[in-house]
Structures are given as C-alpha cells and as structure tokens.
C-alpha cells in the first residue's frame, strides 16, 4: 500500500527540521534544529554556536534531542545545561531539539518516569476527506527513560470516547490488565481532552494530504495542552490497530491498490 498511497513523500517525515516548515504549528515542542552543520531556530534563522545553549534552555531545564529517522524510540537523547554541547549534537547527526514534556497527571499516575504516547492514525480518502481511524496508548517501563518499541505496553483506545481498554499488551502480545511496574489497573480510565487530540490529528492530516496515512504521536501536558512529539508518514505501523480494533480501513478500497 505504501508505494501507491505515499510514494516517496512519506519519507519526509524522517526529516525533523521540516516540522515547522510544513505545519507552522506551536503544537510541536521544537526549540531548534541541527541540520547539515547549522543550528537553526524554528523560524529557520541561523543560531551562532555561542547562543545555542542560551536559546535551547530559555524555557526548559531539560531538553530532548531526536536524530532524523529516530524510529521505535531509538536515537533519542536527554540533555540539561551541564552536559549539552553543540559538538555532541553534531556527532549525533541531524535532528531536532525539543522541550522535555511534563505529562498530564492522568499518564503520570500510570507510569511517572517516561512520557506516554497517544498514537492516532489518520487517513485521507480519495474525495479529500480526512478522518481518524485508530488509536492506542503506548506506555514506557520503569527501567527506561522514554517509550521504546522493544519494551512498551500498548493499550487500545476507543476513538469515540477516549476510554482505554481494560486490557493492554506486552511486546510479546501477552495480555495484562494493569501496568506491571506500578500496578495501576487500566479499567475505567479515560484520556483527558481526547476529543481535542482527534480533532488536532485530523486537521494536521489535511495540511499534508498527499501523505495518505499518518500516525501522530502526541500527549497532553501538565497544562492541558497537546504536544505532537512526532509524526510517522512512511511506515506508520498499523499491525496493532488492525489486530485489536480492525478492520480500520475496510471502506477505503485499499484492497484494490495492487491493481493500480
């Protein structure tokens, strides 16, 4: 499906520097970009080496650096003023510096030491209608700094209500009903401000219609604001949604794509 629905355009999702250029949105926690030897502000002004640290830590004591194509939780690094150096960033490669997000208490109660991820999958149909098709919540573990695909816990989320399922899944597909590290039960929990999350994902999909299916990784912060941590426009992963909530794309005619 990917070659027909996206061509090469889905791959631009791997280039973090383009976030603000494409979406022009403050929903992304981007502070600065390091690209091809240049430090850039989010309005693409060059930042001198002497001023990088001042700008990066202007509003945060802790920041996150994500290299381009940082999939599955890999290529994510945490810095504070004591260990941040432009030389270190340069050695890691092109990427984005983002604010460290303090997540809403709803997620912090379940697992406090790593920021959870709400994954909403959107599509653009042939008539130009964008819609959300699936959602799940990814949770980290006590031993990690952030959500990683080889350790995370996934919980299906009802797209209409934002209520999370009573059952979550470990990476080996074993079913659990509570977080194994904090013992918090999943039942009867509803993601706050979920309607805003869905609306935001659909509106962003409309801004880049030629990437026909996108997985948006977002979270609600402690101030009830939505933060888009990344968007996945190439291989945006539909296996979990299809297995737990599918079929999620049955009305789109995608079964005929092989004939095109």
SEBA-558522 format. One record per residue: z, y, x of N, C-alpha, C, O in turn. Coordinates in steps of 0.1 Angstrom, whole numbers. Each point is the difference from the previous one (the first is absolute). Example, Ala and Ser with C-alpha at 12.3 -4.5 7.8 and 13.67 -1.06 7.14 Angstrom:
REC n_zz n_yy n_xx ca_zz ca_yy ca_xx c_zz c_yy c_xx o_zz o_yy o_xx
REC 78 -57 132 0 12 -9 0 12 9 7 0 10
REC -14 11 -14 0 11 9 8 11 -8 1 11 5
END
This chain:
REC n_zz n_yy n_xx ca_zz ca_yy ca_xx c_zz c_yy c_xx o_zz o_yy o_xx
REC 0 -12 8 0 12 -8 0 13 9 -6 10 -4
REC 13 -11 15 2 12 8 -13 7 4 -2 12 -1
REC -8 -20 7 -12 6 4 -8 8 -11 -6 10 2
REC 7 -16 -14 -7 6 -11 7 12 -6 -5 11 -3
REC 18 -12 2 9 10 -6 3 12 9 2 11 -4
REC -2 -14 17 4 11 9 -9 3 12 0 11 5
REC -8 -21 -1 -9 2 11 9 3 12 10 -6 3
REC -14 16 5 8 4 12 10 11 -3 9 3 8
REC -9 2 -21 8 11 -3 15 -3 -1 8 8 2
REC -5 -21 -5 14 -4 -1 7 1 13 12 1 1
REC -20 -2 10 6 0 13 6 14 4 8 1 10
REC -12 10 -17 6 13 4 15 0 -3 6 9 5
REC -1 -18 -13 14 -1 -2 8 -3 13 12 3 1
REC -19 -8 9 6 -3 13 2 12 8 8 0 10
REC -14 11 -14 1 13 8 10 9 -6 -4 8 -9
REC 16 -8 14 11 8 -6 -2 15 0 4 7 -9
REC -11 -3 19 -3 15 1 -7 5 -12 0 12 -2
REC -8 -20 -5 -8 5 -11 8 1 -13 -5 5 -10
REC 18 -9 10 8 1 -13 -1 13 -7 -4 1 -11
REC 8 10 18 0 13 -6 -14 6 -2 -2 8 -9
REC -7 -12 18 -14 5 -2 -6 -5 -13 -7 7 -6
REC 10 -20 3 -6 -6 -12 8 4 -13 -6 5 -10
REC 19 -6 11 8 2 -13 6 14 -1 3 4 -12
REC -1 3 23 5 14 -1 13 0 -9 1 7 -9
REC 8 -16 12 12 -2 -8 13 0 8 0 -6 11
REC 10 12 -16 13 -1 7 8 -12 -4 12 -2 3
REC -18 -8 -10 6 -12 -3 2 -9 12 8 -9 1
REC -17 11 9 1 -7 12 11 6 9 0 13 1
REC 9 -21 6 10 6 8 -5 4 14 8 1 9
REC -21 1 -8 -6 3 13 5 13 6 1 10 -7
REC 2 -10 20 5 12 7 -11 5 10 -3 12 1
REC -2 -22 6 -10 3 11 -8 -12 2 3 -11 -4
REC -14 13 11 -9 -11 4 -3 0 15 0 11 6
REC -1 -23 0 -4 -1 14 -14 -7 0 0 -12 -4
REC -10 19 8 -14 -6 -1 -8 4 11 -2 12 3
REC -3 -22 5 -9 2 11 5 11 10 -8 8 4
REC 21 -9 -1 5 9 10 5 13 -5 5 8 7
REC -6 -6 -20 4 13 -6 12 -2 -10 0 -10 -7
REC 9 19 8 11 0 -10 -4 10 -11 -3 12 3
REC 3 -16 -15 -5 9 -11 10 1 -11 8 -9 -3
REC -8 21 -3 9 2 -12 -8 -6 -12 -11 -4 1
REC 18 4 -13 -6 -6 -11 -12 9 -6 -7 -4 -9
REC 6 17 14 -12 8 -3 -9 0 11 -9 9 1
REC 10 -18 9 -9 -3 10 -2 11 11 -10 2 5
REC 22 5 -3 1 9 11 5 -7 12 9 -8 -2
REC -14 11 14 5 -7 12 14 5 3 2 12 0
REC 7 -21 3 13 3 4 2 -1 15 -4 -11 5
REC 9 21 2 2 -2 14 11 -10 3 9 -2 -8
REC -10 -4 20 9 -10 4 15 5 -1 9 -7 -3
REC -8 20 7 14 6 0 6 1 -13 12 0 -2
REC -20 1 -9 5 3 -13 0 -12 -9 5 0 -11
REC -9 -12 16 -1 -12 -9 14 -4 -5 1 -2 -12
REC 8 1 21 14 -4 -4 6 10 -10 7 -5 -9
REC -9 17 11 6 11 -9 -6 -2 -14 8 1 -9
REC -21 -3 8 -6 -2 -13 4 -13 -7 2 0 -12
REC -2 -10 20 2 -14 -5 14 -1 -6 2 -6 -10
REC 8 13 17 14 -2 -5 5 13 -7 12 2 -1
REC -21 6 -4 4 12 -7 7 -3 -13 10 7 -3
REC -13 -18 -4 7 -3 -12 6 -14 -1 7 -4 -9
REC -8 -4 20 5 -13 1 7 -3 13 -4 5 11
REC 15 -12 -12 7 -5 13 -6 -13 5 1 -3 12
REC -9 -3 -21 -6 -13 4 -14 -1 -6 -2 5 -11
REC -7 -10 19 -14 -1 -5 -6 -14 3 6 -8 7
REC -17 6 -14 -7 -13 2 -14 3 5 -7 9 -4
REC 3 -17 14 -14 1 5 -7 -13 -4 5 -11 4
REC -16 12 -11 -8 -11 -3 -14 1 6 -7 9 -1
REC 4 -20 9 -13 1 6 -11 -3 -10 3 -6 -11
REC -15 10 14 -11 -3 -9 -1 -16 -2 2 -7 9
REC -6 4 -21 -1 -14 -4 13 -8 2 0 -12 4
REC 11 18 -8 13 -6 1 3 -9 -12 7 4 -9
REC -13 -15 9 1 -9 -12 12 -9 1 4 -3 11
REC 0 -2 -23 11 -10 0 13 4 6 7 -8 5
REC -5 21 -4 12 5 6 0 1 16 10 3 6
REC -21 -6 0 -1 0 14 -5 14 5 -7 7 -8
REC 11 -3 20 -5 13 5 8 11 -6 -5 11 -1
REC 18 -13 -3 9 10 -6 11 2 10 7 -9 4
REC -4 22 0 10 3 10 9 11 -5 -5 10 -7
REC 17 -10 10 10 10 -4 5 8 12 2 -5 11
REC -2 18 -13 4 10 10 10 10 -5 0 3 -12
REC 9 1 21 8 12 -2 -2 10 12 -9 -3 8
REC 16 14 -8 -3 10 10 3 -5 14 -6 4 10
REC 15 -14 -9 4 -4 14 -11 -10 6 0 0 12
REC -8 -6 -20 -9 -10 6 -15 3 -3 -9 -7 4
REC 7 19 -11 -14 3 -3 -7 8 12 5 10 4
REC -16 -15 0 -8 6 10 -15 -1 -3 -4 -11 -5
REC -4 21 7 -14 0 -3 -7 -11 8 -9 -7 -4
REC 14 5 16 -6 -11 9 2 -14 -6 -9 -8 1
REC 20 6 -8 3 -13 -6 -10 -2 -12 -5 -11 -2
REC 3 22 -5 -9 -1 -12 -14 -3 5 -8 -8 -6
REC 4 15 17 -13 -2 6 -3 -14 4 -11 -5 -2
REC 21 -1 7 -1 -14 5 -1 -10 -12 -7 -10 1
REC 13 14 -13 -1 -9 -11 -14 1 -7 -5 -10 -6
REC -1 22 7 -14 2 -5 -1 10 -12 10 6 -3
REC -21 -5 -3 -2 9 -11 9 -4 -12 2 -12 -3
REC 3 22 -4 9 -3 -11 5 13 -7 -4 11 3
REC 14 -14 -11 6 11 -8 16 0 2 6 -10 1
REC -1 22 0 15 2 0 4 4 -14 -5 9 -6
REC 14 -17 1 5 3 -14 15 2 0 7 -5 8
REC -3 12 -18 15 1 -3 6 -13 -3 -7 -9 -6
REC 19 7 11 7 -12 -4 5 2 -14 6 11 -3
REC -9 -20 -6 3 1 -14 14 -5 -4 3 -12 4
REC 5 20 -10 13 -5 -6 -3 -4 -14 -3 8 -9
REC 3 -21 6 -4 -5 -12 11 2 -11 11 2 2
REC -16 -3 -15 8 2 -12 11 -11 1 -2 -11 5
REC 14 14 -11 11 -9 0 -3 -13 -7 6 -11 3
REC -16 11 -12 -4 -13 -7 -4 -10 10 4 -12 -1
REC -12 16 11 -5 -9 10 11 -2 11 1 -11 6
REC 6 21 -3 10 -1 10 11 -10 -3 6 -6 8
REC -3 5 -21 10 -10 -5 -4 -14 3 8 -8 3
REC -21 6 -4 -5 -14 2 -1 -4 14 5 -10 4
REC -10 19 5 0 -2 14 0 14 7 -10 7 -1
REC 21 -3 7 1 14 5 -6 4 13 -4 11 2
REC 1 -21 7 -4 4 13 -15 0 3 -4 4 11
REC -4 -7 -21 -14 1 1 -6 6 -13 5 -4 -11
REC -15 12 12 -6 7 -12 -9 -10 -7 -9 -6 6
REC 12 4 -19 -8 -9 -8 -14 6 -2 -3 12 3
REC -6 -20 -8 -14 4 -3 -4 -4 -14 1 -12 -4
REC -6 21 -4 -6 -3 -13 -15 0 2 -6 10 4
REC 0 -22 -5 -14 -2 1 -7 1 -13 2 -9 -9
REC -10 19 6 -8 1 -12 -15 -2 3 -5 8 9
REC -1 -17 -15 -14 -3 2 -9 7 -11 3 -2 -12
REC -12 11 16 -9 6 -9 -14 -4 2 -4 -5 11
REC -4 8 -21 -14 -3 1 -8 11 -7 5 8 -8
REC -18 -6 12 -9 9 -6 -11 -9 -6 -7 -7 7
REC 5 8 -20 -10 -9 -7 -14 7 1 -1 11 5
REC -9 -18 -10 -14 5 1 -2 13 -9 -10 6 2
REC 19 -3 -11 -2 11 -8 8 12 4 1 11 -6
REC 5 -12 18 8 11 6 14 1 -5 6 10 1
REC -1 -21 -7 14 0 -5 9 -6 10 -2 -12 4
REC 12 19 0 10 -5 10 12 -6 -8 4 6 -10
REC 2 -17 15 11 -6 -7 9 -8 10 -5 -4 10
REC 18 3 -14 9 -8 8 -1 -14 -5 0 -2 -13
REC 0 -8 22 -2 -14 -5 12 -9 3 2 -10 -6
REC 5 13 17 11 -9 3 11 8 9 -3 11 5
REC 15 -16 -5 10 6 8 11 -10 4 3 -9 -7
REC 1 11 19 12 -8 5 8 8 9 -4 10 6
REC 17 -14 -5 9 7 9 2 -8 13 4 -12 -2
REC -5 18 13 3 -7 13 13 4 6 2 12 1
REC 6 -21 2 13 3 6 1 -5 14 -5 -11 3
REC 12 18 6 2 -4 13 13 -9 1 6 -3 -10
REC -3 -2 22 11 -8 2 10 7 9 -3 11 6
REC 15 -16 -5 11 7 7 -3 1 15 5 9 6
REC -13 -18 -1 -2 -1 14 -11 9 5 -3 1 12
REC -5 5 -21 -11 8 4 1 15 -4 9 3 -8
REC -17 5 15 1 15 -2 -8 4 -12 2 11 -6
REC -13 -19 3 -9 4 -11 -6 -12 -6 1 -11 6
REC -8 12 -17 -7 -11 -6 -11 -6 8 -8 7 5
REC 9 -20 -2 -10 -7 7 -5 -12 -8 8 -6 -7
REC -21 3 9 -6 -10 -9 6 -14 4 -1 -9 -9
REC 6 7 21 4 -14 3 15 -2 -3 5 -11 2
REC 2 21 -8 14 -2 -4 3 6 -14 11 -2 -5
REC -21 9 -1 4 7 -12 2 -8 -12 -4 -12 -1
REC 10 18 -9 2 -6 -14 -9 7 -10 1 13 0
REC -8 -20 -8 -9 7 -10 5 -3 -14 4 -12 -3
REC -3 22 -5 4 -2 -14 -11 6 -9 -3 12 1
REC -2 -19 -11 -10 6 -9 7 11 -8 12 -1 -3
REC -20 11 -1 5 11 -8 -9 2 -12 -12 0 1
REC 18 1 -12 -7 3 -13 -6 13 0 6 11 2
REC -20 -10 -3 -7 13 1 3 9 -11 -1 12 2
REC 5 -17 -13 3 9 -12 14 6 1 2 11 -4
REC 7 -18 9 14 4 -1 7 3 14 9 8 1
REC -15 -14 10 6 2 13 12 -9 2 7 1 10
REC -5 -11 -19 11 -9 1 -4 -11 10 -11 -6 -1
REC 20 3 10 -3 -10 10 3 -14 -5 9 -1 -9
REC -16 -9 14 2 -13 -5 14 -6 3 6 5 10
REC -2 -15 -17 13 -6 3 -2 -9 12 10 -4 7
REC -22 1 -3 -3 -9 11 -8 7 11 -9 8 -3
REC 14 -9 16 -8 5 11 -4 -12 8 3 -12 -2
REC -12 15 12 -6 -11 8 2 3 15 -3 11 5
REC 7 -21 2 0 1 15 -14 -2 5 -9 -4 -8
REC 7 5 21 -13 -1 6 -6 -14 -2 -12 -2 1
REC 21 -8 -2 -5 -14 -2 -1 -3 -15 -2 -12 -3
REC 3 22 -6 -2 -2 -14 12 -6 -7 -1 -4 -11
REC 12 2 19 12 -5 -7 5 11 -9 0 12 4
REC 5 -16 -16 5 10 -10 15 3 2 8 -9 2
REC -5 21 -3 14 5 1 3 9 -12 -9 6 -5
REC 22 -5 1 3 10 -11 9 11 5 4 8 -8
REC -2 -7 21 8 11 6 -4 2 15 -5 -9 6
REC 9 20 -1 -4 2 14 10 -8 9 12 0 -2
REC -18 -8 11 8 -10 7 10 7 10 10 -6 4
REC -12 19 0 9 6 9 11 8 -7 11 1 5
REC -14 5 -16 10 9 -7 5 -7 -13 10 5 -5
REC -16 -15 1 4 -8 -12 -2 8 -13 6 -3 -10
REC -14 14 10 -3 8 -12 -10 -8 -8 -11 -4 4
REC 15 2 -17 -9 -7 -10 -11 9 -4 2 12 -2
REC -14 -18 0 -12 8 -4 -1 2 -15 -6 10 -4
REC 13 -18 -4 -2 1 -15 6 14 -5 9 6 5
REC -16 -1 -15 4 12 -7 -1 13 9 9 8 -2
REC -18 -8 10 -2 12 9 -14 6 -3 -10 -7 -1
REC 10 20 0 -12 8 -4 -2 11 11 9 8 2
REC -21 -7 4 -3 10 10 1 14 -6 -7 2 -10
REC 14 7 16 1 13 -6 -13 8 2 -7 -2 10
REC 3 10 -20 -12 9 1 -12 -8 2 -10 4 6
REC 9 -17 -12 -11 -8 3 -13 5 -6 -10 -2 5
REC 11 9 -17 -12 5 -6 -7 10 9 -12 1 0
REC 20 7 7 -6 9 10 -7 -7 11 -10 4 5
REC 16 -16 -1 -6 -7 11 -14 -5 -4 -10 1 7
REC 9 -7 -19 -13 -5 -5 -10 12 -2 -12 -2 4
REC 16 13 -10 -9 11 -2 -5 5 13 -12 4 2
REC 21 -3 8 -4 5 13 -10 -9 7 -10 5 5
REC 12 -18 -6 -10 -9 6 -13 1 -6 -11 0 7
REC 10 1 -21 -13 1 -7 -7 13 4 -12 0 2
REC 20 11 -2 -6 13 4 -6 0 14 -10 6 2
REC 17 -12 7 -5 -1 14 -12 -9 1 -9 3 8
REC 8 -14 -16 -11 -8 0 -13 8 -4 -11 -2 5
REC 13 11 -14 -11 8 -5 -6 9 11 -12 4 -1
REC 20 0 11 -4 8 11 -9 -7 9 -7 6 8
REC 7 -19 -8 -8 -8 10 -6 -12 -8 3 -11 3
REC -12 14 -13 -5 -10 -9 -8 -11 7 -1 -11 -5
REC -6 15 16 -9 -10 6 7 -11 8 -6 -10 3
REC 20 11 -1 8 -11 4 6 -6 -13 10 5 -5
REC -17 -15 0 2 -4 -13 13 -7 -4 4 -1 -12
REC 4 -3 22 13 -6 -3 9 4 12 -3 -2 12
REC 15 7 -15 9 5 10 14 -5 -3 4 0 -12
REC 4 -3 22 14 -4 -1 8 12 5 -1 3 12
REC 9 4 -20 8 11 4 14 -4 2 7 -6 -8
REC -2 9 20 14 -3 4 8 13 -1 -2 9 7
REC 11 -9 -17 8 12 -2 14 -3 -3 4 -12 -1
REC 4 22 1 15 -1 -3 5 13 -7 -7 10 2
REC 18 -11 -9 7 11 -5 11 4 10 8 -8 3
REC -8 21 1 10 3 10 13 5 -7 1 0 -13
REC 9 4 21 13 4 -6 0 12 -9 9 3 -7
REC -20 5 8 -2 12 -8 -9 -3 -12 -5 10 -7
REC 2 -23 4 -8 -4 -11 -15 4 1 -7 1 -9
REC 3 1 22 -14 3 3 -7 -13 4 6 -9 7
REC -19 8 -10 -8 -11 4 -5 3 14 -5 11 3
REC 5 -21 6 -5 1 13 -10 -12 2 3 -11 -2
REC -15 15 6 -11 -10 3 1 -4 14 -4 8 9
REC 9 -19 -5 1 -4 14 -13 -4 6 -2 3 11
REC -6 -10 -19 -14 -3 5 -8 -5 -12 5 -3 -11
REC -18 3 14 -9 -5 -11 -9 -10 7 -5 1 12
REC 2 -12 -19 -8 -11 5 -13 -2 -7 0 -5 -11
REC -10 10 17 -13 0 -7 -10 -11 5 -11 -1 -6
REC 15 -6 16 -9 -11 5 4 -13 -6 -4 -3 -11
REC 12 -5 18 5 -12 -5 14 3 -6 10 0 7
REC -10 4 -20 13 5 -5 8 -11 -7 10 3 -7
REC -13 -16 9 9 -10 -3 3 -2 -15 8 7 -6
REC -15 -17 0 2 -2 -15 6 -14 -3 2 -3 -11
REC 0 -4 22 5 -14 -3 13 -1 -8 0 -8 -9
REC 9 16 13 13 -1 -6 -1 4 -15 6 -6 -9
REC -13 17 7 -2 5 -14 -7 -10 -9 4 -2 -11
REC -14 -4 17 -8 -10 -8 8 -12 -3 -1 -6 -11
REC 10 2 20 8 -12 -2 11 2 -10 4 -9 -7
REC 2 21 7 11 3 -8 -2 8 -13 7 -1 -10
REC -18 8 10 -3 9 -12 -15 -1 -5 -3 5 -10
REC -5 -13 17 -14 0 -3 -4 -8 -12 9 -7 -7
REC -22 7 3 -10 7 7 0 15 -2 1 4 -12
REC -1 4 22 1 14 -1 -13 8 0 0 12 -3
REC -11 -19 6 -13 7 0 -11 -7 -8 -12 2 2
REC 17 -10 -12 -9 -8 -8 -11 7 -8 -10 -5 -3
REC 13 18 -1 -9 7 -8 -10 9 7 -8 7 -6
REC 7 -9 19 -8 9 9 -13 -6 4 -9 7 6
REC 7 -19 -10 -13 -7 4 -2 -3 15 -11 -2 4
REC 22 2 3 0 -3 14 -5 -14 3 -5 -3 12
REC 6 -6 -22 -5 -14 3 -15 0 2 -6 -10 4
REC -1 21 -7 -14 0 2 -5 7 13 -12 2 2
REC 22 3 6 -3 7 12 -9 -8 9 -8 6 8
REC 10 -19 -7 -7 -8 9 -15 0 -2 -8 -4 9
REC 4 8 -21 -14 0 -4 -7 13 5 -12 0 0
REC 20 10 3 -6 13 4 -6 0 14 -6 10 4
END
